[in-house]
Amino acid sequence: MVKSMTGYGKVLVSDDLCDVKVEIRTLNSKFCDINMRIPRQYMFIEITLRNLVKEALKRGKVDVYIEINPKKVINIPVLNRNLLSSYISILRQLQMESEIIDDIRIDHILKFQDVINYEDQEELYSEIGNLIIKGIKECLVKVDKMRGIEGESLKKDILKNTSEIKSIVKKIEEKANQNFDVQYKRIVERLKDLEIDVDEDRLMQEVALMAERSDINEEIVRIYSHLNQIKSVLDSEDEVGKKLDFLAQELHREFNTIGSKALLSDIKNNVIKGKVEIDKIREQVQNLV
């Protein structure tokens, strides 16, 4: 299935311990660029989460937001008694030396953050980590589904563009022989004007070779081939973005060559129309995985 790099998903997973909200947003990027916002306590599963995201999404700029709302106490507060005694002693010494008569209050003590430490419960972190992984997997399914829907829409647009290009090429093909004939006649007339006395057969051979340079049939054949390859790539199960981008560049190259050889205004005008459709394809494939 053709997939876009643009997608969004949001899930909430819960157990008795906490609620975990996972939000994933993806945009265009040549590579898999993952920006993950996760509470510091759960960095131990970051590599696992990144691998899950990369395996599921392949390419794109990916923003992952993880929010955890505990239902139970995860961090147990522990009083650092020795440090508390030291702070109180210092505060009392300040009172005496500065003759401050204010009492020492609890809010004074709490300003020293290391007076109260928090004891981690490792088994709870592990349990929450598993819940985060579950949330990431469920969210990735939603993102992937949205990317698939968007990808199918882009596929239809690209096929529409290729169909239009095929119609344009047919019009160019109808004029291809005329383009050759016009070039042939021009060269013959120029040589006659110069009144060069050469062997007639030899002259015709040289004129034919020069006129052949304006032949656009080879380019037309390659364009048809590229259009068929685009359809084949779109129908495959592989990643298609880079392949389609390459084929679009090749199409552009062939139309440029035809444009440089064209003598008829009809061909030149159709070359312009074809390049417009190719630019549409190139813009669309930038958003495909």
C-alpha positions as CSV (number, residue, x, y, z in Angstrom):
1,M,0.0,0.0,0.0
2,V,1.2,3.5,-0.9
3,K,1.6,5.5,2.3
4,S,1.9,9.2,3.0
5,M,4.5,10.6,5.5
6,T,1.8,12.8,7.0
7,G,-0.2,11.2,9.8
8,Y,-1.5,11.6,13.3
9,G,-2.6,9.4,16.2
10,K,-3.6,9.7,19.8
11,V,-4.4,7.0,22.4
12,L,-4.9,6.7,26.1
13,V,-4.0,3.4,27.8
14,S,-4.6,2.8,31.5
15,D,-4.2,0.3,34.3
16,D,-4.5,0.5,38.1
17,L,-1.2,2.3,38.4
18,C,-1.5,5.2,35.9
19,D,-2.9,6.7,32.7
20,V,-0.5,7.0,29.8
21,K,-1.4,9.3,26.9
22,V,0.6,8.9,23.7
23,E,0.4,11.3,20.8
24,I,2.3,10.9,17.5
25,R,2.5,13.4,14.6
26,T,4.4,12.8,11.4
27,L,5.5,15.1,8.6
28,N,7.7,15.0,5.5
29,S,11.4,14.2,5.8
30,K,14.0,12.4,3.6
31,F,15.0,10.3,6.6
32,C,13.4,8.9,9.8
33,D,13.8,11.9,12.2
34,I,12.3,11.0,15.6
35,N,11.8,13.6,18.3
36,M,10.6,12.0,21.5
37,R,9.4,13.7,24.6
38,I,9.3,11.3,27.5
39,P,9.7,11.8,31.3
40,R,13.3,11.4,32.4
41,Q,12.4,8.4,34.6
42,Y,11.5,6.3,31.6
43,M,14.5,7.0,29.4
44,F,15.5,3.4,29.9
45,I,12.9,2.3,27.3
46,E,13.7,5.2,24.8
47,I,15.7,3.0,22.4
48,T,13.0,0.4,22.4
49,L,10.4,3.0,21.6
50,R,12.5,4.6,18.8
51,N,13.0,1.2,17.2
52,L,9.2,0.5,17.2
53,V,8.6,3.9,15.6
54,K,11.3,3.5,13.0
55,E,10.1,0.0,12.1
56,A,6.5,1.0,11.7
57,L,6.9,4.4,9.9
58,K,10.1,4.0,7.9
59,R,10.5,7.7,6.9
60,G,9.3,11.1,8.1
61,K,9.7,13.7,10.8
62,V,8.1,12.1,13.8
63,D,7.1,13.9,17.0
64,V,6.2,11.5,19.9
65,Y,4.6,12.9,23.1
66,I,4.2,10.8,26.2
67,E,2.3,12.0,29.2
68,I,2.0,9.9,32.4
69,N,-0.6,10.6,35.1
70,P,0.0,8.2,38.1
71,K,-2.9,6.9,40.2
72,K,-0.6,5.7,42.9
73,V,2.5,7.0,44.7
74,I,5.4,6.0,42.5
75,N,8.1,8.1,44.2
76,I,8.3,7.6,48.0
77,P,9.4,10.8,49.8
78,V,12.3,10.3,52.3
79,L,13.5,12.9,54.8
80,N,17.3,13.5,54.9
81,R,17.6,14.0,58.6
82,N,21.3,14.8,58.7
83,L,21.0,17.5,56.1
84,L,17.9,18.9,57.8
85,S,19.8,19.2,61.1
86,S,22.6,21.0,59.3
87,Y,20.3,23.5,57.6
88,I,18.5,24.2,60.9
89,S,21.8,24.8,62.7
90,I,22.9,27.2,59.9
91,L,19.6,29.1,60.1
92,R,19.9,29.5,63.9
93,Q,23.4,30.7,63.6
94,L,22.2,33.3,61.1
95,Q,19.5,34.4,63.5
96,M,22.1,35.0,66.3
97,E,24.7,36.7,64.1
98,S,22.2,39.0,62.3
99,E,19.8,39.4,65.3
100,I,16.9,38.3,63.2
101,I,14.0,37.5,65.5
102,D,11.8,35.7,62.9
103,D,11.1,32.0,63.7
104,I,12.3,29.2,61.5
105,R,9.3,27.9,59.6
106,I,8.7,24.8,57.5
107,D,8.5,26.8,54.3
108,H,12.0,28.0,54.9
109,I,13.2,24.4,55.2
110,L,11.3,23.2,52.1
111,K,13.2,25.8,49.9
112,F,16.1,23.4,50.3
113,Q,15.0,20.8,47.8
114,D,17.5,18.1,48.8
115,V,16.0,18.0,52.3
116,I,13.4,15.6,50.9
117,N,14.5,13.0,48.5
118,Y,12.4,10.5,46.6
119,E,13.0,6.8,46.6
120,D,12.3,5.2,43.3
121,Q,10.2,2.0,43.1
122,E,11.9,0.2,40.2
123,E,9.3,-2.5,39.7
124,L,6.6,0.2,39.2
125,Y,8.7,2.0,36.6
126,S,9.1,-1.3,34.8
127,E,5.4,-1.9,34.8
128,I,4.7,1.7,33.6
129,G,7.3,1.2,30.9
130,N,5.4,-1.8,29.5
131,L,2.2,0.3,29.5
132,I,4.1,3.0,27.5
133,I,5.2,0.4,25.0
134,K,1.6,-0.8,24.6
135,G,0.4,2.8,24.1
136,I,3.1,3.4,21.4
137,K,2.1,0.3,19.5
138,E,-1.6,1.2,19.5
139,C,-0.8,4.8,18.5
140,L,1.4,3.7,15.7
141,V,-1.4,1.5,14.3
142,K,-3.6,4.7,14.1
143,V,-0.9,6.8,12.5
144,D,-0.2,4.0,10.0
145,K,-3.8,3.8,9.1
146,M,-4.1,7.5,8.5
147,R,-0.9,7.5,6.4
148,G,-2.4,4.7,4.3
149,I,-5.6,6.6,3.7
150,E,-3.6,9.7,2.7
151,G,-1.3,7.6,0.6
152,E,-4.1,6.1,-1.4
153,S,-5.5,9.6,-2.1
154,L,-2.0,10.7,-3.4
155,K,-1.8,7.6,-5.5
156,K,-5.1,8.5,-7.3
157,D,-3.7,12.0,-8.0
158,I,-0.5,10.7,-9.4
159,L,-2.2,8.2,-11.6
160,K,-4.4,11.0,-12.9
161,N,-1.3,13.0,-13.7
162,T,0.4,10.1,-15.5
163,S,-2.8,9.6,-17.5
164,E,-2.7,13.3,-18.5
165,I,1.0,13.0,-19.4
166,K,0.2,10.0,-21.6
167,S,-2.4,12.0,-23.5
168,I,0.1,14.8,-24.0
169,V,2.8,12.4,-25.3
170,K,0.3,11.0,-27.8
171,K,-0.2,14.4,-29.2
172,I,3.6,15.0,-29.4
173,E,3.9,11.5,-31.0
174,E,1.5,12.5,-33.7
175,K,3.7,15.5,-34.7
176,A,7.0,13.6,-34.3
177,N,7.5,12.8,-38.0
178,Q,6.5,16.3,-39.0
179,N,9.2,17.7,-36.7
180,F,11.8,15.5,-38.5
181,D,10.5,16.6,-41.9
182,V,10.6,20.3,-41.0
183,Q,14.2,20.0,-39.8
184,Y,15.2,18.0,-43.0
185,K,13.7,20.7,-45.3
186,R,15.4,23.5,-43.4
187,I,18.8,21.9,-43.8
188,V,18.3,21.2,-47.5
189,E,17.2,24.8,-48.1
190,R,20.1,26.2,-46.3
191,L,22.6,24.1,-48.2
192,K,20.9,25.2,-51.5
193,D,21.2,28.8,-50.5
194,L,24.9,28.3,-50.0
195,E,25.2,26.8,-53.5
196,I,27.6,24.2,-52.4
197,D,28.6,21.8,-55.2
198,V,28.6,18.3,-53.7
199,D,27.5,14.9,-54.6
200,E,23.7,14.7,-54.3
201,D,23.6,11.3,-52.6
202,R,26.3,12.3,-50.2
203,L,24.5,15.5,-49.4
204,M,21.3,13.7,-48.7
205,Q,23.1,11.3,-46.3
206,E,24.6,14.2,-44.4
207,V,21.3,16.0,-44.3
208,A,19.6,12.9,-43.0
209,L,22.1,12.5,-40.2
210,M,21.7,16.2,-39.2
211,A,18.0,15.9,-39.3
212,E,18.1,12.8,-37.2
213,R,19.2,14.8,-34.3
214,S,15.8,16.3,-34.2
215,D,14.1,12.9,-34.0
216,I,12.1,12.6,-30.7
217,N,10.8,9.1,-31.1
218,E,13.4,7.6,-28.7
219,E,12.4,10.1,-26.0
220,I,8.7,9.3,-26.5
221,V,9.4,5.5,-26.1
222,R,11.3,6.2,-22.8
223,I,8.5,8.4,-21.5
224,Y,6.0,5.6,-22.1
225,S,8.3,3.2,-20.3
226,H,8.7,5.6,-17.3
227,L,4.9,6.0,-17.0
228,N,4.5,2.3,-17.0
229,Q,7.2,2.0,-14.3
230,I,5.4,4.6,-12.2
231,K,2.2,2.5,-12.2
232,S,4.1,-0.6,-11.4
233,V,5.8,1.1,-8.4
234,L,2.5,2.4,-7.1
235,D,1.1,-1.1,-7.2
236,S,4.0,-2.6,-5.3
237,E,4.2,-3.2,-1.5
238,D,7.6,-1.6,-1.2
239,E,8.6,1.9,-0.2
240,V,7.8,4.0,-3.2
241,G,8.7,7.6,-2.5
242,K,12.4,7.6,-3.6
243,K,11.7,5.4,-6.7
244,L,8.9,7.7,-7.9
245,D,11.0,10.8,-7.3
246,F,13.7,9.3,-9.5
247,L,11.2,8.4,-12.3
248,A,9.7,11.9,-12.2
249,Q,13.2,13.3,-12.7
250,E,13.7,11.0,-15.6
251,L,10.4,12.1,-17.1
252,H,11.4,15.7,-16.7
253,R,14.7,15.0,-18.5
254,E,13.0,13.4,-21.5
255,F,10.6,16.3,-21.9
256,N,13.5,18.8,-21.7
257,T,15.3,16.9,-24.5
258,I,12.1,16.9,-26.6
259,G,11.8,20.6,-26.0
260,S,15.3,21.3,-27.2
261,K,14.7,19.4,-30.4
262,A,11.2,20.7,-31.1
263,L,10.7,23.0,-34.1
264,L,6.9,22.9,-34.1
265,S,5.0,25.1,-31.8
266,D,2.5,22.4,-31.1
267,I,5.2,20.1,-29.7
268,K,6.7,23.0,-27.6
269,N,3.4,23.8,-26.1
270,N,2.7,20.2,-25.2
271,V,6.2,19.9,-23.7
272,I,5.3,22.8,-21.3
273,K,2.0,21.1,-20.4
274,G,3.8,17.8,-19.7
275,K,6.4,19.4,-17.5
276,V,3.5,21.1,-15.5
277,E,2.0,17.6,-14.8
278,I,5.5,16.2,-13.9
279,D,6.0,19.0,-11.4
280,K,2.7,18.0,-9.8
281,I,3.9,14.4,-9.5
282,R,7.3,15.5,-8.0
283,E,5.5,17.6,-5.4
284,Q,3.2,14.7,-4.4
285,V,5.9,12.0,-4.2
286,Q,7.8,14.1,-1.7
287,N,5.1,13.2,0.8
288,L,5.3,9.4,0.1
289,V,7.1,6.9,2.3
